[in-house]
């Protein structure tokens, strides 16, 4: 969304694509899970009386729009990209097939995972954790909007909010910190997948995180 309240900001999309291009050129295998909150929010629709499952399926279609726009931006930068969807939309994206996704990554292609897990009541946080585990990712990068890590309260409304540099999975769960939803966090904990939470709007943030700089907050098991 960039600075907007809705939709897709071209400059923000281009910035993400340029950073992904540079890290892919460095030999990093990059898979991306896109959300759809800039277009549609299932929980808000449910609050207005819409059936929750139907609202969630509409949200999956919103993620498909974002995936196609990001794919186009990446291809304009010269990144060979494949979008895979958890629901059948074969006219515009491949179906999600784990082994095919891994093969794309081995060939140096960026892979975009759309439509969440393909199931209602499951967030794209859960999809990100699940896909990362399935493709044997080294780390899950959690891109936030204007929040540079995990805090004990909302830093956008509380100037005295405390930022955590490192955090254990259990502390994040027990303190109910807004890292990601509890299902996704539990998946990461059970499979020892570290999470790096960072501000995607910060300059060169994706590149800095992948380069190993201590950006944002690291959530891990202490190992």
MIDOSE-1310 file (N, C-alpha, C; in nm, 2 decimals, decimal comma, always signed):
residues 223
xxxx	+0,08/-0,12/+0,00/+0,00/+0,00/+0,00/+0,08/+0,13/+0,00; +0,21/+0,11/+0,04/+0,29/+0,24/+0,05/+0,23/+0,33/+0,16; +0,22/+0,45/+0,12/+0,16/+0,55/+0,21/+0,01/+0,56/+0,20; -0,05/+0,48/+0,11/-0,19/+0,48/+0,09/-0,27/+0,40/+0,20
xxxx	-0,40/+0,39/+0,19/-0,48/+0,32/+0,28/-0,54/+0,20/+0,21; -0,52/+0,18/+0,08/-0,58/+0,08/+0,00/-0,51/+0,06/-0,13; -0,51/-0,06/-0,18/-0,46/-0,09/-0,31/-0,31/-0,11/-0,32; -0,25/-0,09/-0,43/-0,11/-0,12/-0,46/-0,03/+0,00/-0,50
xxxx	+0,08/+0,03/-0,43/+0,16/+0,15/-0,45/+0,27/+0,10/-0,55; +0,28/+0,16/-0,66/+0,38/+0,12/-0,76/+0,52/+0,13/-0,72; +0,55/+0,24/-0,65/+0,69/+0,27/-0,60/+0,73/+0,16/-0,50; +0,64/+0,13/-0,41/+0,67/+0,03/-0,30/+0,70/-0,11/-0,37
xxxx	+0,61/-0,14/-0,47/+0,63/-0,27/-0,54/+0,76/-0,27/-0,61; +0,80/-0,16/-0,68/+0,92/-0,16/-0,75/+1,04/-0,17/-0,66; +1,03/-0,11/-0,54/+1,14/-0,11/-0,44/+1,16/-0,26/-0,40; +1,05/-0,33/-0,37/+1,07/-0,47/-0,33/+1,13/-0,55/-0,44
xxxx	+1,08/-0,53/-0,56/+1,13/-0,61/-0,67/+1,28/-0,58/-0,70; +1,32/-0,46/-0,69/+1,47/-0,43/-0,71/+1,55/-0,50/-0,60; +1,50/-0,50/-0,48/+1,58/-0,56/-0,37/+1,59/-0,72/-0,39; +1,47/-0,77/-0,43/+1,47/-0,92/-0,45/+1,56/-0,95/-0,57
xxxx	+1,56/-0,87/-0,67/+1,65/-0,89/-0,78/+1,80/-0,90/-0,74; +1,84/-0,80/-0,65/+1,98/-0,80/-0,61/+2,02/-0,92/-0,52; +1,92/-0,97/-0,44/+1,96/-1,08/-0,35/+1,95/-1,21/-0,43; +1,87/-1,22/-0,53/+1,86/-1,34/-0,62/+1,99/-1,34/-0,70
xxxx	+2,04/-1,23/-0,75/+2,16/-1,22/-0,82/+2,28/-1,26/-0,74; +2,27/-1,25/-0,61/+2,38/-1,29/-0,51/+2,37/-1,44/-0,48; +2,27/-1,51/-0,54/+2,26/-1,65/-0,53/+2,17/-1,70/-0,42; +2,09/-1,61/-0,36/+2,00/-1,65/-0,25/+1,87/-1,70/-0,32
xxxx	+1,82/-1,81/-0,26/+1,69/-1,86/-0,31/+1,58/-1,79/-0,23; +1,49/-1,73/-0,31/+1,39/-1,65/-0,24/+1,25/-1,70/-0,28; +1,17/-1,73/-0,18/+1,03/-1,76/-0,20/+0,95/-1,66/-0,12; +0,84/-1,61/-0,17/+0,76/-1,50/-0,11/+0,61/-1,54/-0,10
xxxx	+0,56/-1,52/+0,02/+0,42/-1,54/+0,05/+0,36/-1,40/+0,06; +0,26/-1,38/-0,02/+0,19/-1,25/-0,02/+0,05/-1,26/+0,05; +0,02/-1,15/+0,12/-0,11/-1,14/+0,18/-0,20/-1,06/+0,09; -0,32/-1,03/+0,14/-0,41/-0,96/+0,06/-0,49/-0,84/+0,13
xxxx	-0,43/-0,81/+0,25/-0,50/-0,71/+0,33/-0,51/-0,57/+0,27; -0,43/-0,54/+0,17/-0,43/-0,41/+0,10/-0,55/-0,40/+0,01; -0,62/-0,52/-0,02/-0,73/-0,52/-0,11/-0,86/-0,57/-0,03; -0,84/-0,67/+0,06/-0,96/-0,73/+0,12/-0,92/-0,79/+0,25
xxxx	-1,00/-0,77/+0,35/-0,98/-0,83/+0,49/-1,10/-0,91/+0,53; -1,07/-1,04/+0,54/-1,18/-1,14/+0,57/-1,25/-1,11/+0,70; -1,17/-1,08/+0,80/-1,22/-1,06/+0,94/-1,32/-0,94/+0,94; -1,28/-0,83/+0,86/-1,36/-0,71/+0,86/-1,49/-0,75/+0,78
xxxx	-1,48/-0,83/+0,68/-1,61/-0,86/+0,60/-1,70/-0,95/+0,69; -1,64/-1,04/+0,77/-1,71/-1,12/+0,86/-1,79/-1,03/+0,97; -1,72/-0,93/+1,01/-1,78/-0,83/+1,11/-1,90/-0,76/+1,05; -1,90/-0,75/+0,92/-2,02/-0,69/+0,85/-2,13/-0,79/+0,82
xxxx	-2,11/-0,92/+0,87/-2,21/-1,02/+0,85/-2,19/-1,12/+0,74; -2,07/-1,11/+0,67/-2,05/-1,21/+0,57/-2,00/-1,34/+0,62; -2,04/-1,45/+0,56/-1,99/-1,58/+0,60/-1,84/-1,58/+0,60; -1,78/-1,63/+0,71/-1,64/-1,63/+0,73/-1,56/-1,70/+0,62
xxxx	-1,61/-1,82/+0,59/-1,53/-1,90/+0,49/-1,54/-1,83/+0,35; -1,65/-1,78/+0,32/-1,66/-1,71/+0,19/-1,57/-1,58/+0,19; -1,57/-1,51/+0,30/-1,48/-1,39/+0,31/-1,34/-1,43/+0,30; -1,30/-1,55/+0,36/-1,16/-1,59/+0,35/-1,12/-1,63/+0,21
xxxx	-1,21/-1,69/+0,14/-1,18/-1,73/+0,00/-1,17/-1,60/-0,09; -1,25/-1,50/-0,06/-1,23/-1,37/-0,13/-1,09/-1,32/-0,10; -1,04/-1,33/+0,02/-0,91/-1,29/+0,06/-0,80/-1,36/-0,02; -0,82/-1,49/-0,04/-0,73/-1,57/-0,12/-0,72/-1,51/-0,26
xxxx	-0,83/-1,47/-0,32/-0,82/-1,41/-0,45/-0,75/-1,28/-0,45; -0,76/-1,20/-0,34/-0,69/-1,08/-0,33/-0,54/-1,10/-0,33; -0,49/-1,21/-0,26/-0,35/-1,25/-0,26/-0,31/-1,28/-0,40; -0,40/-1,34/-0,48/-0,36/-1,38/-0,62/-0,33/-1,25/-0,70
xxxx	-0,41/-1,15/-0,68/-0,39/-1,02/-0,75/-0,25/-0,96/-0,71; -0,22/-0,96/-0,58/-0,09/-0,92/-0,54/+0,02/-1,00/-0,60; +0,00/-1,13/-0,60/+0,11/-1,22/-0,66/+0,14/-1,18/-0,81; +0,03/-1,16/-0,88/+0,05/-1,13/-1,02/+0,12/-0,99/-1,04
xxxx	+0,08/-0,90/-0,96/+0,15/-0,77/-0,97/+0,29/-0,78/-0,93; +0,32/-0,85/-0,83/+0,46/-0,87/-0,78/+0,54/-0,94/-0,89; +0,48/-1,05/-0,94/+0,55/-1,12/-1,05/+0,58/-1,03/-1,17; +0,49/-0,95/-1,21/+0,52/-0,86/-1,32/+0,64/-0,76/-1,28
xxxx	+0,63/-0,71/-1,16/+0,74/-0,62/-1,12/+0,88/-0,69/-1,11; +0,88/-0,81/-1,07/+1,00/-0,89/-1,07/+1,05/-0,92/-1,21; +0,96/-0,95/-1,29/+1,00/-0,99/-1,43/+1,06/-0,86/-1,50; +1,00/-0,75/-1,47/+1,05/-0,62/-1,53/+1,20/-0,60/-1,49
xxxx	+1,23/-0,65/-1,37/+1,37/-0,64/-1,32/+1,46/-0,75/-1,37; +1,40/-0,84/-1,45/+1,48/-0,95/-1,50/+1,49/-1,07/-1,42; +1,40/-1,08/-1,32/+1,40/-1,20/-1,23/+1,30/-1,30/-1,29; +1,35/-1,42/-1,32/+1,26/-1,52/-1,36/+1,17/-1,57/-1,25
xxxx	+1,04/-1,56/-1,26/+0,95/-1,57/-1,15/+0,84/-1,67/-1,18; +0,80/-1,75/-1,08/+0,69/-1,84/-1,09/+0,59/-1,82/-0,98; +0,47/-1,80/-1,01/+0,36/-1,79/-0,91/+0,29/-1,93/-0,89; +0,28/-1,97/-0,77/+0,20/-2,09/-0,74/+0,09/-2,06/-0,65
xxxx	-0,03/-2,12/-0,68/-0,15/-2,09/-0,60/-0,20/-2,21/-0,53; -0,25/-2,19/-0,40/-0,30/-2,31/-0,33/-0,44/-2,34/-0,37; -0,51/-2,25/-0,45/-0,64/-2,28/-0,51/-0,62/-2,28/-0,66; -0,71/-2,35/-0,73/-0,69/-2,37/-0,87/-0,73/-2,24/-0,95
xxxx	-0,63/-2,18/-1,01/-0,64/-2,07/-1,10/-0,54/-2,09/-1,22; -0,55/-2,20/-1,28/-0,45/-2,24/-1,38/-0,43/-2,15/-1,50; -0,52/-2,06/-1,52/-0,50/-1,97/-1,63/-0,40/-1,86/-1,60; -0,37/-1,84/-1,47/-0,27/-1,73/-1,43/-0,16/-1,78/-1,34
xxxx	-0,17/-1,90/-1,28/-0,07/-1,95/-1,19/-0,06/-2,10/-1,19; +0,06/-2,15/-1,16/+0,07/-2,29/-1,14/+0,00/-2,33/-1,01; -0,04/-2,46/-1,00/-0,09/-2,51/-0,87/+0,04/-2,52/-0,78; +0,01/-2,52/-0,65/+0,12/-2,54/-0,56/+0,16/-2,68/-0,56
xxxx	+0,29/-2,71/-0,60/+0,35/-2,84/-0,59/+0,48/-2,83/-0,53; +0,50/-2,89/-0,41/+0,62/-2,86/-0,33/+0,75/-2,89/-0,41; +0,76/-3,01/-0,47/+0,88/-3,04/-0,54/+0,91/-2,95/-0,66; +0,80/-2,91/-0,73/+0,82/-2,81/-0,84/+0,87/-2,68/-0,79
xxxx	+0,82/-2,63/-0,67/+0,86/-2,51/-0,61/+1,01/-2,51/-0,58; +1,05/-2,63/-0,52/+1,19/-2,64/-0,48/+1,28/-2,64/-0,61; +1,24/-2,71/-0,71/+1,31/-2,71/-0,84/+1,33/-2,57/-0,90; +1,22/-2,49/-0,89/+1,23/-2,35/-0,94/+1,34/-2,28/-0,86
xxxx	+1,34/-2,29/-0,73/+1,44/-2,22/-0,65/+1,58/-2,27/-0,68; +1,60/-2,40/-0,70/+1,73/-2,45/-0,74/+1,78/-2,39/-0,87; +1,68/-2,36/-0,96/+1,72/-2,30/-1,09/+1,74/-2,15/-1,08; +1,73/-2,09/-0,96/+1,75/-1,95/-0,95/+1,63/-1,86/-0,97
xxxx	+1,51/-1,92/-0,98/+1,39/-1,85/-1,00/+1,33/-1,80/-0,86; +1,27/-1,69/-0,86/+1,19/-1,65/-0,75/+1,05/-1,72/-0,75; +1,00/-1,76/-0,64/+0,87/-1,82/-0,63/+0,78/-1,74/-0,54; +0,66/-1,72/-0,59/+0,56/-1,65/-0,51/+0,45/-1,75/-0,48
xxxx	+0,42/-1,76/-0,35/+0,31/-1,85/-0,31/+0,18/-1,76/-0,28; +0,08/-1,79/-0,35/-0,05/-1,72/-0,34/-0,16/-1,80/-0,28; -0,27/-1,74/-0,24/-0,39/-1,80/-0,19/-0,37/-1,87/-0,06; -0,27/-1,83/+0,02/-0,25/-1,88/+0,16/-0,23/-2,03/+0,15
xxxx	-0,30/-2,10/+0,25/-0,29/-2,25/+0,25/-0,40/-2,31/+0,16; -0,49/-2,22/+0,11/-0,60/-2,27/+0,03/-0,72/-2,31/+0,12; -0,71/-2,28/+0,25/-0,82/-2,31/+0,35/-0,86/-2,19/+0,42; -1,00/-2,18/+0,44/-1,05/-2,07/+0,52/-1,00/-2,09/+0,67
xxxx	-1,01/-1,98/+0,74/-0,97/-1,98/+0,88/-0,82/-1,99/+0,91; -0,74/-1,99/+0,80/-0,60/-2,00/+0,81/-0,54/-1,87/+0,75; -0,45/-1,80/+0,82/-0,40/-1,68/+0,78/-0,28/-1,70/+0,68; -0,24/-1,59/+0,62/-0,12/-1,60/+0,53/+0,01/-1,61/+0,62
xxxx	+0,00/-1,57/+0,75/+0,11/-1,60/+0,84/+0,13/-1,75/+0,85; +0,02/-1,83/+0,86/+0,03/-1,97/+0,87/+0,08/-2,03/+0,74; +0,04/-1,97/+0,63/+0,09/-2,01/+0,50/+0,24/-1,99/+0,48; +0,28/-1,88/+0,53/+0,43/-1,85/+0,52/+0,51/-1,95/+0,60
xxxx	+0,46/-1,98/+0,73/+0,54/-2,07/+0,81/+0,53/-2,21/+0,74; +0,42/-2,25/+0,70/+0,41/-2,38/+0,64/+0,49/-2,40/+0,51; +0,48/-2,30/+0,42/+0,56/-2,31/+0,30/+0,71/-2,31/+0,33; +0,75/-2,22/+0,42/+0,90/-2,21/+0,46/+0,95/-2,35/+0,51
xxxx	+0,87/-2,42/+0,59/+0,91/-2,55/+0,64/+0,91/-2,65/+0,53; +0,81/-2,64/+0,44/+0,80/-2,74/+0,33/+0,92/-2,73/+0,24; +0,97/-2,61/+0,21/+1,08/-2,59/+0,11/+1,22/-2,59/+0,18; +1,22/-2,62/+0,31/+1,34/-2,63/+0,39/+1,41/-2,50/+0,40
xxxx	+1,34/-2,39/+0,42/+1,40/-2,26/+0,42/+1,49/-2,24/+0,55; +1,59/-2,16/+0,54/+1,68/-2,13/+0,65/+1,62/-2,04/+0,75; +1,53/-1,95/+0,70/+1,47/-1,84/+0,79/+1,35/-1,79/+0,73; +1,25/-1,75/+0,81/+1,13/-1,69/+0,77/+1,14/-1,54/+0,79
xxxx	+1,14/-1,46/+0,69/+1,15/-1,31/+0,70/+1,00/-1,26/+0,71; +0,97/-1,19/+0,82/+0,84/-1,14/+0,84/+0,84/-0,99/+0,81; +0,79/-0,95/+0,69/+0,80/-0,80/+0,65/+0,68/-0,73/+0,71; +0,70/-0,63/+0,79/+0,60/-0,55/+0,85/+0,60/-0,41/+0,79
xxxx	+0,49/-0,34/+0,81/+0,47/-0,21/+0,75/+0,49/-0,10/+0,85; +0,61/-0,03/+0,85/+0,65/+0,08/+0,94/+0,67/+0,04/+1,08; +0,69/-0,09/+1,11/+0,72/-0,14/+1,24/+0,85/-0,22/+1,23; +0,95/-0,18/+1,30/+1,08/-0,24/+1,27/+1,12/-0,35/+1,37
xxxx	+1,02/-0,43/+1,40/+1,05/-0,54/+1,49/+0,93/-0,58/+1,58; +0,96/-0,65/+1,69/+0,85/-0,69/+1,78/+0,86/-0,60/+1,91; +0,75/-0,54/+1,95/+0,75/-0,46/+2,07/+0,65/-0,51/+2,17; +0,66/-0,46/+2,29/+0,57/-0,51/+2,40/+0,43/-0,44/+2,39
xxxx	+0,42/-0,34/+2,31/+0,29/-0,28/+2,28/+0,31/-0,21/+2,14; +0,20/-0,15/+2,09/+0,20/-0,10/+1,95/+0,29/+0,03/+1,95; +0,40/+0,03/+1,88/+0,49/+0,15/+1,88/+0,43/+0,27/+1,80; +0,32/+0,24/+1,72/+0,26/+0,34/+1,64/+0,17/+0,43/+1,73
xxxx	+0,13/+0,37/+1,84/+0,04/+0,45/+1,93/+0,10/+0,47/+2,07; +0,21/+0,40/+2,10/+0,27/+0,41/+2,23/+0,42/+0,45/+2,21; +0,46/+0,57/+2,24/+0,59/+0,62/+2,22/+0,69/+0,55/+2,31; +0,64/+0,49/+2,42/+0,73/+0,42/+2,52/+0,74/+0,27/+2,50
xxxx	+0,69/+0,23/+2,38/+0,69/+0,08/+2,36/+0,84/+0,03/+2,35; +0,86/-0,09/+2,41/+0,99/-0,15/+2,42/+1,01/-0,25/+2,31; +1,12/-0,23/+2,24/+1,15/-0,32/+2,13/+1,24/-0,44/+2,17; +1,21/-0,56/+2,13/+1,29/-0,68/+2,16/+1,39/-0,70/+2,04
xxxx	+1,51/-0,72/+2,08/+1,62/-0,75/+1,98/+1,61/-0,90/+1,95; +1,59/-0,98/+2,05/+1,57/-1,13/+2,04/+1,46/-1,17/+2,13; +1,40/-1,28/+2,09/+1,28/-1,32/+2,16/+1,27/-1,47/+2,14; +1,23/-1,55/+2,24/+1,20/-1,69/+2,22/+1,06/-1,71/+2,17
xxxx	+1,04/-1,82/+2,11/+0,90/-1,86/+2,06/+0,80/-1,86/+2,18; +0,85/-1,92/+2,28/+0,75/-1,94/+2,40/+0,72/-1,80/+2,46; +0,82/-1,71/+2,47/+0,78/-1,58/+2,52/+0,69/-1,51/+2,43; +0,71/-1,52/+2,30/+0,62/-1,45/+2,21/+0,48/-1,51/+2,22
xxxx	+0,47/-1,64/+2,24/+0,33/-1,70/+2,26/+0,27/-1,66/+2,39; +0,35/-1,67/+2,50/+0,30/-1,65/+2,63/+0,26/-1,50/+2,65; +0,33/-1,41/+2,60/+0,30/-1,27/+2,61/+0,20/-1,22/+2,51; +0,16/-1,31/+2,42/+0,07/-1,28/+2,31/+0,11/-1,15/+2,23
xxxx	+0,24/-1,15/+2,20/+0,29/-1,04/+2,12/+0,25/-1,06/+1,97; +0,23/-0,95/+1,90/+0,18/-0,96/+1,77/+0,29/-0,99/+1,67; +0,36/-1,10/+1,68/+0,46/-1,14/+1,58/+0,39/-1,19/+1,46; +0,31/-1,29/+1,48/+0,22/-1,36/+1,38/+0,12/-1,44/+1,46
xxxx	+0,03/-1,50/+1,39/-0,08/-1,57/+1,47/-0,02/-1,69/+1,53; -0,09/-1,74/+1,64/-0,03/-1,85/+1,72/-0,01/-1,98/+1,65; -0,09/-2,01/+1,55/-0,07/-2,13/+1,47/+0,06/-2,13/+1,40; +0,09/-2,01/+1,33/+0,21/-2,00/+1,25/+0,33/-2,00/+1,35
xxxx	+0,32/-1,93/+1,46/+0,43/-1,93/+1,55/+0,46/-2,07/+1,61; +0,36/-2,14/+1,64/+0,38/-2,28/+1,69/+0,44/-2,37/+1,59; +0,40/-2,35/+1,46/+0,47/-2,43/+1,35/+0,62/-2,40/+1,35; +0,65/-2,27/+1,35/+0,79/-2,23/+1,35/+0,87/-2,29/+1,47
xxxx	+0,81/-2,28/+1,59/+0,87/-2,34/+1,71/+0,89/-2,49/+1,70; +0,79/-2,56/+1,66/+0,80/-2,71/+1,65/+0,90/-2,75/+1,55; +0,93/-2,67/+1,45/+1,02/-2,71/+1,34/+1,15/-2,63/+1,34; +1,17/-2,55/+1,45/+1,30/-2,48/+1,47/+1,33/-2,39/+1,36
xxxx	+1,23/-2,32/+1,31/+1,25/-2,22/+1,20/+1,26/-2,08/+1,26; +1,38/-2,02/+1,25/+1,39/-1,88/+1,31/+1,31/-1,78/+1,22; +1,26/-1,67/+1,29/+1,18/-1,57/+1,23/+1,26/-1,44/+1,25; +1,27/-1,36/+1,14/+1,33/-1,23/+1,15/+1,22/-1,13/+1,11
xxxx	+1,18/-1,05/+1,21/+1,07/-0,95/+1,19/+1,13/-0,81/+1,16; +1,10/-0,75/+1,05/+1,16/-0,62/+1,01/+1,06/-0,53/+0,94; +1,10/-0,41/+0,92/+1,02/-0,31/+0,85/+1,06/-0,31/+0,70; +0,96/-0,35/+0,62/+0,99/-0,36/+0,48/+1,01/-0,22/+0,41
xxxx	+0,96/-0,12/+0,48/+0,97/+0,02/+0,43/+1,10/+0,09/+0,45; +1,18/+0,03/+0,54/+1,32/+0,09/+0,57/+1,41/+0,07/+0,45; +1,50/+0,16/+0,43/+1,59/+0,15/+0,31/+1,67/+0,02/+0,30; +1,66/-0,05/+0,19/+1,73/-0,17/+0,16/+1,71/-0,28/+0,27
xxxx	+1,60/-0,28/+0,33/+1,58/-0,37/+0,45/+1,59/-0,51/+0,41; +1,53/-0,55/+0,30/+1,54/-0,69/+0,26/+1,68/-0,74/+0,24; +1,76/-0,66/+0,17/+1,90/-0,69/+0,15/+1,98/-0,70/+0,28; +1,95/-0,60/+0,37/+2,02/-0,60/+0,49/+1,99/-0,72/+0,58
xxxx	+1,87/-0,76/+0,58/+1,83/-0,88/+0,66/+1,90/-1,00/+0,60; +1,89/-1,02/+0,47/+1,95/-1,14/+0,41/+2,10/-1,14/+0,42; +2,16/-1,02/+0,43/+2,31/-1,01/+0,45/+2,35/-1,04/+0,59; +2,25/-1,06/+0,68/+2,28/-1,10/+0,82/+2,30/-0,99/+0,92
xxxx	+2,26/-0,87/+0,87/+2,27/-0,75/+0,97/+2,16/-0,77/+1,08; +2,19/-0,72/+1,20/+2,09/-0,74/+1,31/+1,98/-0,64/+1,30; +1,90/-0,66/+1,20/+1,79/-0,57/+1,17/+1,66/-0,63/+1,24; +1,58/-0,54/+1,30/+1,45/-0,59/+1,35/+1,47/-0,68/+1,47
xxxx	+1,38/-0,78/+1,48/+1,38/-0,87/+1,59/+1,39/-1,02/+1,55; +1,48/-1,09/+1,61/+1,50/-1,23/+1,58/+1,42/-1,32/+1,68; +1,33/-1,40/+1,63/+1,25/-1,49/+1,72/+1,30/-1,63/+1,69; +1,34/-1,70/+1,80/+1,41/-1,83/+1,78/+1,39/-1,91/+1,91
xxx	+1,45/-2,03/+1,91/+1,44/-2,11/+2,02/+1,56/-2,11/+2,12; +1,65/-2,02/+2,09/+1,77/-2,00/+2,18/+1,89/-2,08/+2,13; +1,87/-2,16/+2,02/+1,98/-2,24/+1,97/+2,07/-2,15/+1,89
